[in-house]
Structure formats: structure tokens, C-alpha cells
Amino acid sequence: MACLRHYLESQGKRGLLTKKPLGWKNVETFLKNGPLNKGEQLGCFSVNSMREFAILPDEAYGAVTENRALLQRLLAVNIEAEKPRMAPSAIAEMVLSFFSGLCIERNLKSGKTTSTRNIDNFMTALRSL
């Protein structure tokens, strides 16, 4: 549990979604740099922990869901700054789901080129909403 807590705190300190000006650039940076891709550390410890909730303490579930709620709020604030036609909170939900998928795919070692291409295509779609 201490490892998960440390991971979540260190991710928040990276400030990927709080840089000014707020907007799509922060969302793109979050998607490209949020999941780790260093040596054996692939994906997102928080996302990878979600599949283990059945054997983790209840505190882990609370920490992860609280962090995801914070991420969703930060994403929505950045999206709202771009004045989309669709509700920013709905777009934020899609971004968070896409992020979870990216993290899981990092375990497949599919490569940064594939990931970057997928993110670029996703961002193009998001900007049209």
C-alpha cells in the first residue's frame, strides 16, 4: 500500500495537467508522458493495480478511485479551457478510459511509435468534439 500511495503522490507532483496555459497540450502531454516506459517499469502502477483489487486492501481501492476522480477533474478543466461543443466531463471520461488502455498496452511492449501514433489520432478526434 505504501508503494501505491508513493506512486500516486509522485505522479501528482509531475504537474502534467496543471501547467499554464490549460488546454489540449496538457491533455496530450498527460497521454504521452503519464504512463511510464522506463526499462521494466511499463504502464501505470495505479492502472495495473486495478486488476488486483480483489486481493489488495480496501484502502488501495479508495486511493486509486480518489486519484482517478482527481485526474478526471483536472482533465475536464483543461478540456473546458478549449471550449468544446461536447461536455468537458464526458470528454474527460473518454480520455481517462483511453489512458487506461494505453497503460495496459505498454505491458505488451508495442513500442513508442505505435503509442504516439494512437495518441496523435485520438487527440485529432478530441479536438473536433
C-alpha distance (Angstrom), angle and dihedral (degrees) to the residues before:
residue distance angle dihedral
M1 . . .
A2 3.80 . .
C3 3.83 90.1 .
L4 3.80 91.8 52.1
R5 3.80 92.3 47.5
H6 3.82 91.0 48.9
Y7 3.81 91.1 48.8
L8 3.81 93.2 50.7
E9 3.80 92.3 47.7
S10 3.81 93.1 48.1
Q11 3.81 91.5 48.9
G12 3.79 90.5 54.0
K13 3.80 91.0 51.7
R14 3.80 90.4 58.5
G15 3.82 88.3 74.9
L16 3.79 95.5 -150.3
L17 3.82 92.7 151.6
T18 3.80 99.9 35.7
K19 3.81 102.5 59.7
K20 3.80 115.8 119.0
P21 2.93 129.8 -89.1
L22 3.78 94.5 46.8
G23 3.78 116.9 -141.8
W24 3.77 148.2 85.6
K25 3.81 92.9 -31.3
N26 3.82 90.2 65.0
V27 3.81 91.0 47.8
E28 3.80 90.9 50.5
T29 3.82 91.9 46.6
F30 3.81 89.8 50.2
L31 3.80 91.6 52.4
K32 3.80 94.1 45.3
N33 3.80 98.6 41.4
G34 3.80 104.6 23.5
P35 3.82 98.2 81.9
L36 3.78 112.8 63.3
N37 3.77 120.7 -120.5
K38 3.81 103.7 176.4
G39 3.78 118.4 128.9
E40 3.79 108.8 -64.2
Q41 3.83 92.6 -7.1
L42 3.77 103.3 93.8
G43 3.77 129.3 165.3
C44 3.76 124.2 -11.0
F45 3.80 122.3 -40.6
S46 3.79 90.1 -148.7
V47 3.83 94.3 52.7
N48 3.79 91.8 43.1
S49 3.82 89.5 50.4
M50 3.81 91.6 57.3
R51 3.79 91.8 75.2
E52 3.83 88.8 56.3
F53 3.82 98.0 53.9
A54 3.81 91.4 112.7
I55 3.80 91.0 65.8
L56 3.81 99.8 30.7
P57 3.80 124.8 86.8
D58 3.82 116.7 -91.6
E59 3.79 86.9 -111.2
A60 3.81 89.4 68.7
Y61 3.80 91.2 56.8
G62 3.80 90.0 50.3
A63 3.80 93.9 48.3
V64 3.80 93.9 48.9
T65 3.81 95.9 44.7
E66 3.81 91.1 46.7
N67 3.81 90.1 51.0
R68 3.80 92.4 47.9
A69 3.81 90.4 50.8
L70 3.82 89.2 52.5
L71 3.81 91.3 48.6
Q72 3.79 90.5 49.7
R73 3.83 91.4 51.8
L74 3.82 91.9 48.0
L75 3.79 91.2 47.8
A76 3.82 91.1 49.5
V77 3.83 91.5 51.4
N78 3.81 90.7 52.0
I79 3.80 92.1 46.0
E80 3.80 92.5 46.7
A81 3.83 89.0 56.4
E82 3.82 87.4 64.0
K83 3.83 92.7 54.4
P84 3.82 98.5 -132.0
R85 3.80 121.7 -169.9
M86 3.83 90.6 -125.5
A87 3.82 123.6 67.9
P88 3.83 109.1 -82.4
S89 3.81 91.6 -137.8
A90 3.82 91.1 56.3
I91 3.80 91.4 49.6
A92 3.82 89.5 47.2
E93 3.82 89.4 55.6
M94 3.80 89.9 53.2
V95 3.80 91.6 48.3
L96 3.80 91.8 50.6
S97 3.81 91.4 49.5
F98 3.81 90.5 48.6
F99 3.82 89.3 48.6
S100 3.82 90.9 53.2
G101 3.79 89.6 51.7
L102 3.80 91.3 49.6
C103 3.79 90.2 52.1
I104 3.78 92.5 51.4
E105 3.82 91.8 46.6
R106 3.80 90.0 53.8
N107 3.81 85.8 68.6
L108 3.82 87.0 62.8
K109 3.79 89.7 58.1
S110 3.80 88.6 -132.7
G111 3.78 91.3 162.7
K112 3.77 138.0 -107.0
T113 3.81 93.3 -95.2
T114 3.80 92.9 60.0
S115 3.79 91.8 44.0
T116 3.81 93.0 48.7
R117 3.81 91.7 48.9
N118 3.82 91.1 50.1
I119 3.81 91.3 48.9
D120 3.82 92.4 47.7
N121 3.82 90.7 51.2
F122 3.81 91.6 46.3
M123 3.81 91.9 49.6
T124 3.82 90.2 51.1
A125 3.79 89.0 54.3
L126 3.81 93.1 45.8
R127 3.79 93.6 51.8
S128 3.80 89.3 58.2
L129 3.82 94.2 56.7
